[in-house]
């Protein structure tokens, strides 16, 4: 399964609340998230179905803007490998 989305986070500037941000006072960020996931027990023909559930995924977050600035935004890109299991 392949999914993707665009995100855009915005907020008002506040010199006190956001003093530690790289941009100096703005929480605005935007970018893209893409995820590749595999669900091994997702069909009725799978062994263990419907009692076993699992999902393994790889997610990448790409920033165009981070904390109100484009300078150094790509340094915050992340790669996340995750798995969950349920019975």
ABEGO torsion letter per residue (X at the ends): XBBBBBBBBBBBBBAAAAAABAAGGBABBBEBBBBBBBBAAABAABBGOAABBBBBBBBBBBBABBGGBABGAAAABBBBBBBBBBX
